[in-house]
């Protein structure tokens, strides 16, 4: 079996490549970086390419079995007008070019990333996969991204949309930004801390992707978040407790907005997402609650 991973040099892409190699897959991974030597395996092939543009890289999709679309510039960056356009374009055009290159003659599984940001700021609402789209910028990006991905059905692909929560792991991702303030004794909740924080441990994310690859009768939208919902202030308390550091220094909204601009409003959004469809399939989360995940991450 052969898988194509766009955004393959990113945090999730690197780990997922290794995970699928262990499952016996051949991997073709792309990103814009000129070279990538971190994975040395005869079944791993890395291509440097701008996937927002058509090119020779698309020929790799002629004999593919699974496509996993992770490409997109990092949203954790100051949002200038140009950067917001890059957030949008990197996702929409990559997805469009992937689908253009899909052969119609193969039974391909097309897994495309989205995010729980699809739902917007929803307060106390419990968000399963049937909830409507929000109204902010990230919600619009996710909506259009999913619309584009679903066009793969016209190529006879089985389409799966994975709406990620914040991915937690000891080797990087959001934890690299969230944990250091606690180590320096200035950790605490963001804003009033009441907002719900959707997250998933990297181990569970990879296992959930594998489950959906294997279950050929499954398609559609899946929330990729842990069943253990948590508020931002409770999350801060757990991190502080495990690090033996204070967790009572709140970061007021005006300070968040001052440092990261419009992104600050997205960071303070409340999204009480639940993985209803994964749970219906009987998926067994290794890290169903935040404290257990943090014990693993913090050692």
N, C-alpha and C positions, 0 to 999 in steps of 0.2 A: 504494500500500500504506500501511496505517495501523498504527502501533504504540502501545500503551499501556504506560507505564513507571511502576510504583509505586515510591516512593522516588526519584523523578526528580530531586530537588534534592541528593541525596547525591553523594559523590565519584564512584562508578561511574556513577550515573544521569546526571549532567551530561555526562560524556564520551561515554557511550553515546548520549545524545540527539543530540549533534553528529555522531557517527559515522553514525548512521542517517539523519540529515538529508542528509548528503553522499551517501548511497546512494539518495536520492530519496524517502524515507519522509516521511509526515506523522506528527507525534509529539504525543501527549497525555501529559503528565507530571503526577504528583501528589506532594505531600508536605504536611506540616502547616504549613509556613511560610506566612505570610500572603501574601507576594508573592515573585516570582522574576523578575528582569529581566536576568539574566546572558546569556540566549540570546534574541537578537532575530532572529526568522525568521518569515515569514508562514506557514510550515508547522509552527510550534511553538506549542502551546497548553498553558499551565500552569494547573492547578487546585489551589487550596489546599483540602485535605480531610483529615479524620481517617478513613483507610481502614479502621481497626479497627471502624468503625461504618457501617451501610448509609446511603446518602444519594444525592443527585442525581448525584454523580460517577459512579455506576455506569451511568448512561445512555450514557456515552461508549463503553462496551464493546459496544454494539449493532451497530456496523459496523466492528469491529476485525479485523485480520488476525493480529497478533502481540501477545501480552501478555508483558512481562518484569517479573517480580515481584522487586523489590529491597528492598521495605520492611522495616524493622525497626530498633529503636533500637540505637545503637552499643553493642557489648559492652565497649568499652574505657572503662570507668567503674567506680567502686567499686560492688560488688554488695551492696547492701542487699536485704532480703527483698522490698521493694516494687519495686526496680529489676530484680531477677531476674524478677519477675512481668511487668514491662513488656517485657523481652527476649522472653519467651514469647508474651505476648498480641499484641504488635505484629506478630509473624510469623504466628501461627496465625489470628487473626481477619481480618487483611488478606487472606490467601490464601483464606479461606472466603468472604469478601464478593466477592472477584474472581470466584470460580467461580460463585457464586450469580447473578452478573450476565452470565455468558457465554451467548450464544445457542447453541442446539444445532444451528441450521441452517447454521452457517458452519464451514469447515475452519480452525479457529484453531490456531496454534502457541502453546502455553503454556509459557514458560520460567520456572522458579522457582528462585531461589537457595537453596542450602544451604551447607554448609561441610565441610572436611575434619575439623572438630571432631566430625563424625558418628562417627569411628572411635575417639575417646577416646585415652588414652595407651597407645601400642602398641610402645614401645621400638624394636627393630630390625626389626620386621615390615615387609615390603613390602606396601603397601596399594593394590590395584587396586579397581575399582568393586564387586567382588563380596564384599569383606570385610564382616564383621558389624559391627553398631553397638556403640559403647562403652557405658560405664556411668555416666559423669558427667553433670553438668547440661547442658552444651552438646550432648553426644551425644543426650540425651533431647529437647532442643529441636529439633535437626536431624531426628531420627527422626519426631517428630510433625509437623513442618513438611512433610516429604516425603510423609507419609501424606495430609496435607490436600491437597497439590498434586496428587497422583495422582488425586484425586476428579474432576479436570477431565476425565478420560477418559469419565466418564458424560455429559459435554456434547459428546462426540465430538471433543475437542481432542487434538492431538498433544502429549504431555507430555514435557518435557525437564527433568531436575534437574541443576543445575550446582553441584558441591561446590567452592567457592572455597578456594584457599590464600590467604595474605596477599598482597594486591594491591600491587604496587610501581610507583611512578611519581614523576616529579620534581615534580609539582604538588600532591602531598598524600598522603592515605592513611596507611598505617602508617609510611612513611619519615619523615613529619614528627615522629614520636615517637622513631624508632630512631636517626636520624642526629645530632641535636643533642648528645648526650653525647660523641660522638667529637670534634665540633668544639671542645668545651670540655676535651678531653684526659682524659676520664674514661670512655671507651667500653670495652666488653669483653663477654664472653659472659655469659649469664644462667645461674645455677646452675652445674652442672659443664660446661655447654656441649656435652654429648654428644648432646643431643636433636636429632632431625631437624626441619628447618624447611621446611614446604611453602610455596611462593610462586609468583606468576605476574606477569609484567610486564603492565601495563594494555593495552599495544598487542596482546599475544597474547590477552588475555582478550576484547577486542572482536572480534578476528578469529575467534576460536573460536566466539563467539556467532553471528557472521555465517555461518560455515560450517554451523552446525546449523540456522539459519533456512533456508538454501538447500537443504540436503539433506533433502528431504521424507520420505525413508524412515527417518530416524533418530529415535529416541526413547529414553527411559530416563535412566540416570544417567551423568554424565561428571565425572571429576575435572578441575578447572581448576587445574592446577599445572604448573610447568615440569618437564621430564624430568631436569634437572640437580639431583638431590637434594643437599642440603648440611646439615651440622651447624651448630648455632648458633655454635660457636667458630670454625669456618671462615668463616662469614658475617662475624663480627666482625673477623677478620684482613683480609678483603678490603676492608671499609669503612675500616678503619684505614690500610691500605696506600694506598688511593686518595686518602684525605684527608691522608695524611702525618701521621697522628696515632697515638698508642699505642693498642693494642687488648687490653691485658693486665689491665685492671681488672675482675675478675669481680664480678658482682652476686650475692651469696649468696642462697639460697632464702629464708632467714628475712627478708632485706631486701625481697625481692619481695613476700612475703606481708604484711609490715608495711605497705607502701605501698599495695598494691592488693587486699589481702584474698584472698578465694576466687578471684578472677580470676587471681591469681598462679599457682595450680596449673595452670590451663588454659594460661597462657603458657609454662610449663615442660614441657608435654606433648610427647612425641616422636611425630611422625606422618610416616613415610616414604612419603608418597603418590606415586603415579605416574599419569600421564595415559594409561593403557593404551588406552582406547577412542578418544581423539583421535588417538593415534599409529597405531592400526589404520586410521583413516580417512585417514591420510597427512597430517595437519595439520603444517604447516611452522612451527615456533616461530622467531620472529625473535630471541628472547632465551632460548635454551635453557639457558644457564648463568648463575649469579649474578653473576660478575665482569663479564660483558658487559652485563648489565642495570644494574649499578651504574655502569659507565662512562657509560652513557646518562643515568642519573639524576643523577649528580654532575657531569656536564659535562666 
